[in-house]
Each structure stands twice: as structure tokens, then as C-alpha cells.
Amino acid sequence: MSPREQGVLALERRGWASAGAKERAVREELRLAPVRYYQLLNALLDDPRALAHDPVTVNRLRRIREARREER
């Protein structure tokens, strides 16, 4: 996994007081627009390397994604 991909997962491991704080961290730490960040994150959730790197975070995010899909 690239350092950027690892950074995306590391950012997701943190707790956030607000969405604004998370967006600010995405822009400042990863130098990504939030839309691009979420595109990368979504792709990582389907990547076996990401699952091997951080199974707890990836599985948590997969459950959230699946629950949102079921709500639609």
C-alpha cells in the first residue's frame, strides 16, 4: 500500500468531533479534496491489501457502507 493509502486509513481510525475537523485534516495532512478522499477510501474498502493492513478499520467501514446501502 502506498503512503497515501495508509494515510487515508490512519485518518479513518481517529475520532472526530465534527465533519469540519475531518475535512480540514484531509486537506492539510493528505493534501486531498474531500471528494477525492472519499473516492480513495471507498476503493480501499474493496482492496485486500487494506484489509490485511488494518482489518478493524476496514471491516468497520464496510459495515457502515453496507448499512447505508440497505437504507436506500
Rosetta silent file (secondary structure, phi, psi, omega in degrees, C-alpha in Angstrom):
SEQUENCE: MSPREQGVLALERRGWASAGAKERAVREELRLAPVRYYQLLNALLDDPRALAHDPVTVNRLRRIREARREER
SCORE:     score description
SCORE:     0.000 S_00000001
   1 L     0.000  144.349 -179.883    0.000    0.000    0.000 S_00000001
   2 L   -75.384  160.026  175.901    1.155    3.496   -0.775 S_00000001
   3 H   -57.522  -36.125  179.214    1.829    6.039    1.976 S_00000001
   4 H   -64.855  -44.453  179.287   -1.252    7.973    0.814 S_00000001
   5 H   -63.335  -40.760  176.697   -3.472    4.888    1.134 S_00000001
   6 H   -64.244  -36.653  177.956   -2.059    4.199    4.586 S_00000001
   7 H   -65.011  -38.261  177.854   -2.724    7.829    5.496 S_00000001
   8 H   -61.716  -46.211  179.648   -6.366    7.515    4.442 S_00000001
   9 H   -66.976  -38.160  178.429   -6.834    4.518    6.729 S_00000001
  10 H   -62.842  -39.961  178.791   -4.961    6.233    9.569 S_00000001
  11 H   -64.342  -38.210  179.920   -7.246    9.244    9.275 S_00000001
  12 H   -70.114  -23.077  179.152  -10.297    6.983    9.455 S_00000001
  13 H   -71.303  -23.532 -177.014   -9.029    5.376   12.675 S_00000001
  14 L   -76.713  155.864  172.113   -9.278    8.699   14.504 S_00000001
  15 L   -91.546  146.435 -176.141  -12.363   10.006   16.242 S_00000001
  16 L  -125.329  133.144  177.556  -13.709   13.322   15.008 S_00000001
  17 L   -72.253  -31.569 -179.008  -15.588   15.989   16.917 S_00000001
  18 L  -153.051  160.648  177.241  -17.051   17.334   13.692 S_00000001
  19 H   -65.311  -33.206  179.463  -17.106   16.734    9.959 S_00000001
  20 H   -62.910  -38.595  178.612  -15.359   20.069    9.504 S_00000001
  21 H   -65.764  -39.741  179.193  -12.387   18.930   11.564 S_00000001
  22 H   -66.764  -45.487  179.038  -12.077   15.774    9.491 S_00000001
  23 H   -60.600  -39.708  179.120  -12.299   17.692    6.196 S_00000001
  24 H   -63.165  -42.834  178.663   -9.635   20.110    7.405 S_00000001
  25 H   -64.374  -39.242  178.420   -7.341   17.187    8.288 S_00000001
  26 H   -60.082  -46.616 -178.937   -7.946   15.622    4.859 S_00000001
  27 H   -67.987  -44.339 -174.084   -6.932   18.846    3.140 S_00000001
  28 H   -79.128  -43.876 -174.319   -3.967   19.673    5.381 S_00000001
  29 H   -84.543  -40.290 -176.803   -2.472   16.250    6.089 S_00000001
  30 H  -102.333  -10.936 -178.961   -3.194   14.366    2.886 S_00000001
  31 L    57.023   45.755 -179.865   -3.467   17.342    0.539 S_00000001
  32 L  -125.639  148.793  168.866   -6.658   15.922   -0.964 S_00000001
  33 L   -72.833  145.475 -179.300  -10.044   17.368   -1.750 S_00000001
  34 H   -54.564  -37.652  179.554  -12.693   15.635    0.377 S_00000001
  35 H   -61.611  -45.297  179.295  -14.392   14.189   -2.720 S_00000001
  36 H   -65.227  -38.760  177.663  -11.142   12.545   -3.839 S_00000001
  37 H   -56.912  -48.831 -178.189  -10.504   11.324   -0.293 S_00000001
  38 H   -69.554  -29.087  173.987  -13.834    9.503   -0.189 S_00000001
  39 H   -64.934  -45.967  178.729  -13.228    8.029   -3.649 S_00000001
  40 H   -64.083  -43.643 -179.701   -9.909    6.614   -2.455 S_00000001
  41 H   -60.369  -45.813 -179.150  -11.430    5.394    0.792 S_00000001
  42 H   -61.540  -40.032  177.864  -14.256    3.591   -0.994 S_00000001
  43 H   -66.055  -37.942 -179.925  -11.771    1.859   -3.308 S_00000001
  44 H   -63.998  -32.296 -178.755   -9.640    0.857   -0.325 S_00000001
  45 L   -64.223  -20.408  177.711  -12.578   -0.878    1.321 S_00000001
  46 L  -101.217    4.080 -176.076  -12.565   -3.363   -1.562 S_00000001
  47 L   -96.722  120.344  179.930   -8.782   -3.800   -1.580 S_00000001
  48 H   -60.637  -27.553  177.843   -7.452   -6.964    0.136 S_00000001
  49 H   -65.694  -37.924  178.719   -4.210   -5.134    0.949 S_00000001
  50 H   -66.646  -41.365  178.631   -6.149   -2.599    3.010 S_00000001
  51 H   -62.057  -41.534  178.343   -7.935   -5.382    4.860 S_00000001
  52 H   -67.179  -35.479 -178.115   -4.600   -7.034    5.657 S_00000001
  53 H   -71.889  -43.600 -175.059   -3.112   -3.686    6.765 S_00000001
  54 L  -147.450   75.156 -174.340   -5.950   -2.585    9.065 S_00000001
  55 H   -62.738  -34.512 -178.028   -8.717   -5.189    9.376 S_00000001
  56 H   -64.444  -49.865 -178.461  -10.545   -3.476   12.246 S_00000001
  57 H   -66.000  -45.830 -177.687  -10.952   -0.155   10.444 S_00000001
  58 H   -63.563  -44.207  179.806  -11.747   -1.687    7.054 S_00000001
  59 H   -66.543  -38.030  176.917  -14.360   -4.066    8.460 S_00000001
  60 H   -61.457  -46.387 -179.181  -15.979   -1.263   10.491 S_00000001
  61 H   -68.276  -33.969  175.928  -16.193    0.950    7.413 S_00000001
  62 H   -63.959  -41.758  178.410  -17.528   -1.908    5.282 S_00000001
  63 H   -62.353  -42.990  178.651  -20.341   -2.464    7.801 S_00000001
  64 H   -62.242  -46.243 -179.968  -21.209    1.245    7.730 S_00000001
  65 H   -60.309  -44.237 -179.298  -21.179    1.296    3.933 S_00000001
  66 H   -64.860  -41.037  178.808  -23.403   -1.775    3.729 S_00000001
  67 H   -62.691  -39.034  178.294  -25.889   -0.339    6.238 S_00000001
  68 H   -67.181  -36.910  178.166  -26.129    2.863    4.196 S_00000001
  69 H   -65.716  -38.111 -178.912  -26.728    0.883    1.013 S_00000001
  70 H   -69.127  -27.893  179.567  -29.523   -1.062    2.697 S_00000001
  71 H   -69.331  -24.460 -176.721  -31.191    2.189    3.789 S_00000001
  72 L   -77.492    0.000    0.000  -31.587    3.276    0.146 S_00000001
